[in-house]
Amino acid sequence: MMNNSLNQNSAVSRFFINNAVPLLFVVFSAIAIPLAGLSPEYLVQEMIIRLGRYSFLVLSLLIPVIAGMGLNFGIVLGAMAGQIGLIFITDWGIVGLPAFFLAIIISAPLAIFLGWMAGIALNHAKGREMVTSYILGFFINGVYQLVVLYGMGIVIPITYNKLVLPRGYGVRNAIDLKNILGCVDNLIPLEIAGIKIPVATFILVAILCIFIVWFRKTKLGQDMRAVGQDMEVAANAGINVERTRILSIVISTFLASIGQIIFLQNIGTMNTYNSHEQIGMFSIAALLVGGASVAKASIKNAFFGIVLFHLMFVVAPRAGKTLMGEAQIGEYFRVFASYAIIAIALALHAWRKNKEKERARMEFRTNAESPSKGA
Amino acid sequence: MKRWIIRLLLVVAIILLSIFLYTIGKQHTLLIDNKTVAIAEKEYTQQEIMNVYLDGGEKIEIKAKKRKSVDVVGPNHKIVVEILDGDKNIIRTEEFTFNLKTGDAKMIVNVPALLGGAKEWITADE
């Protein structure tokens, strides 16, 4: 009887521990939504737009998690590759869906190369993949800025004068992407009860989800899972651990480059030197808000996280204005919250790991004591 | 060996796909003129007013001595010209098809020359 209630208590506490971040956000949203006073139609429309805009990027984080490499801050590398593809199609005057696919083709070799480089670097930093990929993002950002700010227009020909800085070389800070604005989102127009749904974007996201589910069942997917669980055991089983880990980062970076192109075709403007910077942080924060952890993430976590995280993005400024009389308070809150979530999630992961170890030790001790008592 | 051949074929297929996407997605700017022009010592007189439709798009009304700019996408195009009288009644309608090369970024289309059968009715904007 007492054992049962203890088990129940531990199950409840485990549920709260495992879902602390999403629960925190559900509670926050429940308080902030009425304060914001936004109509349900507006909120639903915003969530649908943001699901289309961010899903591909957030889903691109899943494969490195399977391979035990944690949350890949290096998706920023893929985002930069995607942006270079967009710069070229804008320079060449390509429009619509052909421009979208051509941007993907141009960015693909670059994303694969950057992913491969990142994979090699991360293999040299086993156990510290997240911080390494985070710093790699800064490093490649420097190279990207050098190429785009000084190389384009001199070494790499750029002919469209609206793209080049007045000095004659380097790409302008803001690029109008009217050539691909909404080319995927508006491909299959659908409106239900006044709410626009980007059907084609959701089809692309669905294809990626199917790919992830299928990929997990493939030999490579199973290898990644084995590597993620225990690298030594996987190596002893004949799996090429280093190659498997590199491939997971290459796939993630390539998917992120497509994700960034989808993201920017929705926005319609590209901040050449900034658009990619926050992508890693926001995508990871969204995934963590959805209940994912450094070691475990699913498609469900991605969608749930995008909705919860961006719900906060939409309602926080208005709620802040209602509460404090200033929308800026809400803005501060949402920026602070996105960084805080990552910090909380990482701390929770470490704490959960310790708890698991403690529980396993206790169970071992109990099991060891029981037979001796019986004897 | 077989693996490398497959990889090579894949690369070739991607390059061909890129060229195809570039061609069908390339945007061209057409400057449509309703102006008198002399080509090879022959004069093609402007129309008082005309309607132009490009690729089944919206009507573009161009008065004499005027120019309108239109963006088109891809290599193959259709232009429909309606010649109007002073009361804007359609006198005659002509339809033409033409192709643009990927390098033709900005072109001048002289409609009177096109209607008159001139060879150089479309020229690059220098």
Contacts between the chains, C-beta under 8 A, distances in Angstrom:
chain1	res1	chain2	res2	distance
A	89	B	25	7.8
A	92	B	22	6.9
A	92	B	26	7.3
A	93	B	26	6.2
A	93	B	27	4.6
A	93	B	105	6.6
A	94	B	21	7.3
A	94	B	22	6.3
A	94	B	25	4.1
A	94	B	26	5.9
A	94	B	27	7.0
A	95	B	25	5.8
A	95	B	27	4.8
A	95	B	73	5.5
A	96	B	25	5.9
A	96	B	73	6.5
A	97	B	25	7.5
A	98	B	21	4.1
A	98	B	22	7.4
A	98	B	24	5.2
A	98	B	25	2.8
A	99	B	21	7.8
A	99	B	25	5.1
A	101	B	17	7.9
A	101	B	21	5.5
A	102	B	18	6.1
A	102	B	21	4.4
A	102	B	22	6.3
A	102	B	25	6.5
A	105	B	14	6.2
A	105	B	17	7.0
A	105	B	18	5.2
A	105	B	21	7.3
A	106	B	18	7.8
A	179	B	27	7.1
